[in-house]
Amino acid sequence: MSQLEELLAAWLPRQRWFSGKGIPIQQIRIESRHRLVSHGPGGPELYLLVIQAGQRGRSSRYQVLLGARPPRSLPPELAGAAIGVCTVASGRPRVVYDATHDAELTGLLLECFVSGHPETDGGPVRFRTMPGTRVRTGAHGRLLTGEQSNTSLVFGDDYVLKAFRRLWPGHNPDLELNVALAGSPYVARPCGWIEADLPGHPVPATLALLQEYVPGATDGWVLATGNVRRLLEGGGGRRESAFAEEAERLGRTTAEVHRSLAQALPTDVLSPAAAAELADAMVERLAMASAEVPELAEHAPRVLEAYADFAAVDEPLPIQRVHGDYHLGQVIRTGSRWVLLDFEGEPTVPVRERQRLSSPLRDVAGMLRSFDYAAGFLLVGEPADPDLEWSARAWARTNREAFCAGYADGGGPDPDKHLTVLRAFEFDKAVYEVLYEAHNRPDWLRVPLESIATAAAARPVPG
């Protein structure tokens, strides 16, 4: 490996967006290197790297925005972003660092949308804009913090640029679906994107999506958990129903977005045979999760019953393009409406799989699981308190019902009339959550496990 590759091999596993945590990197290779910005021998440079990381016989592709400056010229505020010292392209040693922290360099990314094709070292990187869009430049990029699978930069009150870290061949669904929904009041207006060719693949990969920034909006997870916190700290009154109006409005908005996607993109029906195959895949995930998390195994028989009921559904199930990873952290509340974000689906799944049609009830199930999470996460690490636990479950139940009512009212398939399908999707999502928490946040494992236990104990309702 080169010096830079060795540095990246040590740095990569520490990044929040790296999907191979806990597995040793056996090989790392810089597949392509693109110089986007250069200020001459003494100034900073911005590179876009596409790297391949090999782990246990599998290879994953990632995007790294790399800054490079002469030694001892790194500003103090960027010291925490430093990766190391090595030669990059010129043969002279440089301090290399995570350029997403460098407001000076990231601000120049906007200029690339205006100037068109930048000079590159390793192959073409294309900056595209939506028809009729003129990108305004001059703002510096502000890095958004928090738990994200990608990296987002905000430019003033105008734009947000989301750089996709895990790269796959093909158009990212976040780009596809936002373009399909362009003009909808319930999504942020797409303005442009960055793409690049990957060796051996005819369809370019989407590197980043530029969208209109929605200032003054509040994250749905923050709103919901704040409401739960006041519930648990307060007492009395309309406690568990305080968020229900917002949940109902969110359900209605979700149905309207689903309807717009069905009008703009292909639709189909899931045959009973295909539903049985989908149920088999759910069974496989359950078996894998039960082997890793023994606490799940005791509930497996009831979960398997739900999957068997789903496999036996004999009516064709409408399918279409859906959000794919829907939860309270994927929506924001403005002064007048809910706005949906992040239509890319699960970043660790190949693009071609995320582009498959699915039941919109899968998104409904994801949001219902999110209400359970919002109710349960404040109890993590706290002593058992039956009254608080009852209040939290009542909050979740009230807002789940309100969301489903809003979804049906907005024209979506009525969840109350498709309980067998919805129950299977909810269990499948919860099983995924069990594995995720076991690998990343063991302290949170009780949240999906308790949800599965409660749902498994409940009497199934046909539908």
N, C-alpha and C positions, 0 to 999 in steps of 0.2 A: 504494500500500500504506500501511497505517497504521504508526505507529511500532513497535508490537509486531510486526506482520508483517515489517517490515524487520529487526528484531532476530532473529526466528525464522529468517529466510532465511539469515542469516549463521551462526547457531548450529546449525541442523539438520544440515548436511553433516558436522559434526565428531562426530556421535553414532554410537556403535558400531552401533546398531540401525537407522540410516538406510540404506535399501536402494538409494538412487540415487547412491552415491558416484561421483565423477569426472564427473558430468553436471551442467552448470550448472542452477540453479533459475531458471526463467524467470518464474514466478509463484507466489505463495504467498497463501493466503486462509484466514482463520479461518472455518470453516464453522459452528461452534457453540461457545459458551462457557458452561460450567456452573460456578457458584460453589458449591462443596461446603462450605467452612468460612469463616467470617468472625468476627474478634474485634474488630470495630468499627474506627473511623477510625485508631487508633494501633497496631492489632495486625496479625498476619499473616493473609493470606487464601490459600485454596487453590482454584485453578480447574482444571477439566478442560477442555482445549481439544481440539477435533477440527479438524485443519487439512488443507487440500488443497495439495499441492506439485506444480506443473506443470513437467515436464522433457521436452523434445523432443516436444511434442505429446501427452504422456501425463500423467495426473494420478494421484497416489497419496495415500491418506488415512492420517494418523498421529494418534496420541493423545499429548498432552503434558500432564503434571501440572505446573502452574505455580504457584509461590509468589510472593507479592507482599507487600512490607513498605515502610514509609516510608523515604525516603533516610536513610542513615547509621545505620539500625537493623539492618542485616543482621549477624548474629553472625559473628565471624571464621571459624568453622569452615565457614561456607557461602559464603565468598568465592569459592572455586573453582567453585561452581555458578552464579554470577551470569551472567545473560544480558545485562542492560543496565538502563537507566532509561527509563521511559515512563509514559504514563497507561494504565490498564487499564479501569476501569469508572466510577470516581467523578469522574474529571477531575483528580484530584490525582496528581502524579508518584509512581511507586513503583519500587523496585528489584525486578525480576522475576528469577526464578531457577528452576532445576530442583528442584522440590519433593520429588523422590524422595530427596534428600539431607537433608531436614529431618525429623528424627525426631519433632519436636513435631507437625507437620502430618500426617505419614503415620500417626501413632498414632490420629489422629481418624478415619481411614478406617474403622477397626474399629467405631467408634461409629455410623457411618452404616449399618452392617449391622443395628444394633439399633434405631436411631431410624426406619428406613424411608426414605421419600422425603425427600431433603434439599431445602433451598431452592435453586432454580437461577435463572440469568439467561437462559439460551438454550434451554431445552427440558428434557424429563424425563430424568433419569438414575435408574435403578432398581437398588437393592441387594437382591438375592435371597438367600435362604438355603435350604438343603436341608431337606426336611420333618424335623421333630424335632431340628433343630440350633439351639442357642442359642450365639451367638458371645460369647466372653468378651472383655471390653475391658480397657483399662488399660496394655497394653504398647505401647512405641514401635516404629516400624518401622525395621529395620536393613537397609540396602541391600546386596544381594549383588553383589559385583564379579565380574569375569571376562567372557569373551567370550560374550555372550548376544544373541539377536535381540529379546529383550523385556527387561523390568525386573522383578526379583523383590525383594520386601520380606519379611523374616522378623520375626515378632512373638513375642518370647520363645521358648519351646519349644512354642508352641501352633499357630501358623499360618504359612503362606507365601502371600503374595498376588502373583500374576504378572499384571502389566499388559501387555496386548498392544499393542505400539507400532504395527505396521502393521495398519490396520483394514480389514475387508471386511464387506459385508452378510452376515447369516446367523450362525447359532450356530457358534462356534469349535469345531472337532473336539476340542480339548483338553477343553472342557466336555462335549461329547456323549459321548466315549468314557470319560472318568472317571466320569460319571454311570452309564453302562452297566455299568461295572466296580465300582461302589460295593459294598463288602462283600468284595471280593477282597483277600487279604493281600499282593498284589503291586503294589498302587497305593496312593498316599496318599489318604486319605478326602477326597472333595470336601465342602466346607462351605457354599459359596455362590459367587455371581458378581455382577458388575456389568454392566449392559447399557444401551444407549441407542438411540434411534431415529436413523436416518440419513435425511436428506432424500431423498424419492423411492423409498424401499425399505420394503416392508411388514414385513419380518422384521428385528428389532433386531440390532444388532451386539454381540458379546461384547467388553466392554472389559477385564475382568480375571476371574481365577479364584482363589478362596480355597480352600486345601486345608490339611489337617492337615500340620504340620511333622514331619519324621522326624529327631529329634535323634540325634547320634552316628553318622550314616551317612557313608560314604565314597564319593565319586564313582568310578564305574567306570573312567573314563579315568585318574584319579590312581592307582588300584590297579594297573591294567595297566601303565602307563608306569613306575611305581615298580618293578614286577617286572622290566620290560625293563632298566631302569637297573642294577639289581643284577646282572642277567645279563651286561650288557656290561662292568661294572666288576669282576665277580668272575672266574669261570672255573672250569670243572670241575663235577662233581656233576650233579644233576638240574636243570640250568639252564633249558632251554627248556620243561620240563614242570611247573615250579613253580606255574604259574597254571592248569593244565589242569583241576583239580578245580572251580575257580570258573567257568571257561568252560563246563564241562559243566552245572553247576547253572544257569547263566544260560540256556543253551539249553533246558533243561527248563522253566524259568520262562517263557521266551518262548512256548513251545508251549502252556503252560497258559493264558496270557493270550490268545493267539490263539483257543484253543478257547472261552474265556469270551465273547469278542467275537462269535464265530460263533453262539453260543447266544442272545445278547442282541439282536443286530442282523441285518439282512437279509444273505443270502448268495446267490450265483449261480454260474454257470460262465462262463468266458471261451471263447467259441466259436473255432474255428480262424480264422474271418474276422476276428474282433476281435483275435486274437493277431497276425495279419498287419498290421493297422492299428497296433497297438502297436509292432511291429517297425519300421514306416515312421517312426514318431515318433522312435524311437531313432536311426535312420539320419540323420534331419534334425538331431538334436542333435550327432551325431558330425561331420557336415559343417560345422556352425557352429563347433564347437570346433576342428576341424582348420584352419579358415580363420584363427582367432585365434591358435592355438598350433601353429606349423609342426612342432614336434617330435612332435606326435601323429599327423601325417599318415602317417608311415612305418609305423605300426602299423595304420592304418585298414583295409587289406585283410583282415587276420585278424579284426579286430573285426566287420567287415561279414559275414564268414563265420558268425560266432557269431549275429549277428542273423538271417541267412538261415535257419540251422538252427532258431532259435526260431520264425520265421514258418512253418516247415514242420511244426511239431508238430501232429499230427492228432488228439490227444486233448483233450477239454474240460478246461480248467484251473480248479479251484475258486477263487473269489474272494470276498472279504469285506472288512469294515473292518479296517484294519491301522494300525500306529503311524504309518508314513509318512516318518519321518526318524530311523531307528533306528541308534544307535551307542553307544559306551561312555560318552559324555558324557550320555546320556539314561537312565542307570540308576545306582542307588546301592546300596551293600551295607550292610545293617544287621548286627546281631549274628547273625541267624539266616536271613536271606533276601535276595534281590535284590528291589528295588522299581523299577518302570518309571515314568518321568516324561515330561512334554512330548509329549502325543499330538496336538499341533496340526498336525504335518506341516510342510512348507516354508512359512514365513510369507509369502514373496513370491508365492505361488500363490493365486489366488482360492479362497475357502472352498468354493464349489460343486465345484471340481475336486478339492480335498483330500477331499471327502466321497465320491468315487467308490470303488467296490469295487476291490480289487486282490488279487493273489496274496500270501499270507503269505510266500512265498519272497522277495518284494522286501525285507521286513524282514530276513530271514536274510542276504540279500546285503549289506544295509547294515551289519550287525554284522560280517560277514566282512571287509568293507572296513575297518572300524574296527580290527580286529586288525592288519591290514597297516599302518595308520597308527600304531598304538601301537608297532609294531616299527621303523618307519622314521623317526619324527620325531626321535629322539635322534641320528640320523646326519646330520641336516640341518646343513650348515655345517662338518661334520667332514671331515678328510682321508680319502681312500678307504682302507679297511682291509678286505681280503677276508675275514679271519677274523671280524671283527665283523659284517660284512654277512651272512655265512653264518649266524652265530648268531642274528641278528635274524630272518632269514627262517625259520630252524628254529623259533623261538619262535612266529612267526605261524602256521606250518603246523600245529604241534602244537595250538595253541589253537583254530584254525579247525576242525580235526577233532574236538576235544573238544566244541565248541559244537554242531556238526552232530549228533554222537552223542547229546548231551543233548536236542536238539530232537526228534529222531526218537523217542527213548525217552519223551519227554513227550507223544507223540501227534501231533506235527506231521508234515506230509508229509516223508518221508525225503529229505533233500537229495541223498544218493547215488543215488537213483532218479529224480531230476529235474535232472540235471546240465546238460542243454541249456538249460532255463529259467533255472536259477541262474546259469549262465555269462553269459547275455545280460543279466540284471539286474545282475550284478557289473560288467560292462563299462559298462553305462549309468550306473551310479553313479560309476564311476571317471572317465568322461567329464565328468560334472557337476563332479566334484572338480577336474579339470584347469581348467575355466573358473573355478571359484571361486578357486582358488589363483592363477591368472594375474591375476585382478582384485584380490585382497585380500592374498595372502601369496606373492609370487613366489618367496621362498626355499624354500617348501614344495612347489613345483611338481614337484620330482623324485620326491616320494613317490607320487602317483598315476601319474605317467608310468612309473616303474620297475615299478609293479604291473601296468600295462597291458602293458609290454614283456615281463615274465615270463609273464603269462597268455597273451599272444599267441603266445609261443614254445612254450608247452606244447602237447602233442598233445591235441586235443579228445577227450573221452570221451563216447560217446553216452549218453543217459539223459534 
